[in-house]
Amino acid sequence: MNAQMTLPNILTSIRLILSPVLAILFLNDGPAARYAILGIVILSELTDLFDGYMARKRGQVTDLGKLLDPMADSIYRDTIFLCLAVVNQVSLFLVLPILYRDSIISTLRTVCAYKGIVLAARMSGKVKAVLREGLDMADAQRQFDRFKGFYQGDVTEPLPHFRKAA
């Protein structure tokens, strides 16, 4: 195994792999997809919580992890925001600045890496991530309340944006 492919980096990679799966499930609405999405969100958030902690605790902080973790965070959260924008649950005017900011930061990280400088996440970026996470969780709660399939109603009924015109 490559010295850079530590357990924390594998956890981060899982988040990268799950992002397109989440998008596919979200856009193919159905009862099984909703439960799978919930599982993916929980797993992704847990990997995000533990990858950095584990890397620091085990002394496995790597340059790859410093680059991979913020990228996985951006791709995962941008995927959620884009899915919500596609179904008109979030305005594109809110999503675009986030995408622009992530693109700029990714470009800066790439330029720095090319010059041999690893640009690790800063506290301001972590605060932004926590705020975004709060918004994600608030929206997830709103979505689950709307689905009403976990407590009452028919979980097999399609969401309004996926209903076929009569």
C-alpha positions in Angstrom: 0.0 0.0 0.0 1.2 3.5 -0.9 2.4 5.4 2.2 0.1 8.2 1.2 -3.0 5.9 1.1 -3.6 5.8 4.8 -6.9 5.0 6.5 -7.8 8.7 6.8 -7.1 9.2 3.1 -9.3 6.1 2.3 -12.1 7.6 4.3 -11.8 10.9 2.3 -11.8 8.9 -0.9 -15.0 7.3 0.1 -16.6 10.7 0.1 -15.4 11.4 -3.4 -16.8 8.1 -4.6 -20.2 8.6 -2.9 -20.8 12.1 -4.4 -21.8 11.0 -7.9 -23.8 8.1 -6.4 -25.7 10.6 -4.3 -26.5 12.7 -7.4 -27.7 9.7 -9.4 -29.9 8.5 -6.5 -31.2 12.0 -5.9 -32.2 12.5 -9.6 -33.8 9.0 -9.7 -36.3 9.6 -6.9 -38.0 6.8 -5.2 -38.4 5.2 -1.7 -35.3 3.1 -1.9 -33.3 6.1 -3.2 -34.4 8.2 -0.3 -33.1 5.7 2.2 -29.9 5.2 0.3 -29.4 9.0 0.2 -29.9 9.2 3.9 -27.3 6.5 4.4 -24.8 8.2 2.0 -25.2 11.5 3.8 -24.7 9.9 7.2 -21.7 7.9 6.0 -20.2 11.0 4.2 -20.6 13.2 7.3 -19.0 10.5 9.5 -16.0 10.1 7.1 -15.6 13.9 7.1 -15.7 14.0 10.9 -13.2 11.2 11.4 -10.7 11.5 8.6 -8.9 14.6 9.8 -9.2 13.6 13.5 -7.8 10.2 12.8 -5.0 11.5 10.6 -3.8 13.9 13.4 -4.3 11.3 16.2 -2.4 8.6 14.3 0.3 10.9 13.0 -0.9 10.1 9.4 -1.2 13.7 8.1 -0.1 13.6 4.5 0.3 16.1 1.7 -2.2 14.0 -0.3 -4.7 14.2 2.6 -4.3 18.0 2.8 -5.2 18.3 -0.8 -7.8 15.5 -1.0 -9.9 16.4 2.0 -10.9 19.9 1.0 -11.5 18.7 -2.5 -13.8 15.9 -1.3 -15.6 18.3 0.9 -16.3 20.7 -2.0 -17.3 18.0 -4.4 -19.7 16.4 -1.9 -21.3 19.6 -0.8 -21.4 21.1 -4.3 -23.1 17.9 -5.4 -25.8 18.4 -2.8 -26.3 22.0 -3.7 -26.5 21.3 -7.4 -29.0 18.5 -6.9 -31.2 20.9 -4.9 -30.8 23.6 -7.5 -31.8 21.2 -10.3 -35.1 20.6 -8.6 -35.6 24.2 -7.6 -35.2 23.7 -3.9 -32.3 26.2 -3.7 -31.8 29.2 -5.9 -28.9 29.1 -8.3 -28.0 32.6 -7.1 -27.1 31.0 -3.8 -25.3 28.0 -5.4 -23.2 29.8 -8.0 -21.1 31.9 -5.5 -20.3 28.7 -3.6 -19.2 27.0 -6.8 -17.2 30.0 -7.9 -15.4 30.2 -4.5 -14.7 26.5 -4.6 -13.3 26.7 -8.1 -11.0 29.6 -7.2 -9.7 27.8 -4.1 -9.1 24.6 -6.1 -7.2 26.5 -8.7 -5.1 28.2 -6.0 -4.4 24.8 -4.4 -3.3 23.4 -7.8 -1.0 26.3 -8.5 0.5 26.0 -5.0 1.0 22.3 -5.4 2.7 22.8 -8.7 5.1 25.1 -7.0 5.7 22.5 -4.2 3.6 24.3 -1.6 0.8 22.4 0.1 -2.1 24.7 0.9 -3.9 23.1 3.8 -7.3 24.1 5.0 -7.4 27.2 7.3 -9.7 28.0 10.2 -11.9 30.3 8.0 -12.5 27.5 5.6 -13.4 25.2 8.4 -15.9 27.8 9.8 -17.4 28.1 6.3 -17.7 24.3 6.1 -19.5 24.2 9.4 -21.9 26.9 8.3 -22.5 25.1 5.1 -23.0 21.9 7.0 -25.6 23.6 9.2 -27.4 24.7 6.1 -27.2 21.2 4.6 -28.6 19.7 7.7 -31.4 22.3 8.0 -32.3 21.7 4.4 -32.2 17.9 4.8 -34.6 18.2 7.8 -36.9 20.3 5.6 -36.7 17.8 2.8 -37.5 14.9 5.1 -40.4 16.8 6.7 -41.7 17.3 3.2 -41.3 13.7 2.2 -43.3 12.6 5.3 -42.4 9.1 4.4 -40.5 8.4 7.6 -43.4 9.0 9.9 -46.6 9.2 7.9 -47.9 9.3 4.4 -46.9 7.2 1.4 -43.1 7.0 0.9 -43.7 5.6 -2.6 -45.4 8.8 -3.8 -43.0 10.6 -6.2 -41.8 14.1 -5.3 -43.6 16.9 -7.0 -40.7 17.7 -9.3 -40.6 14.1 -10.6 -44.4 13.7 -11.3 -45.3 13.3 -14.9 -47.7 15.9 -16.4 -51.3 14.6 -16.7 
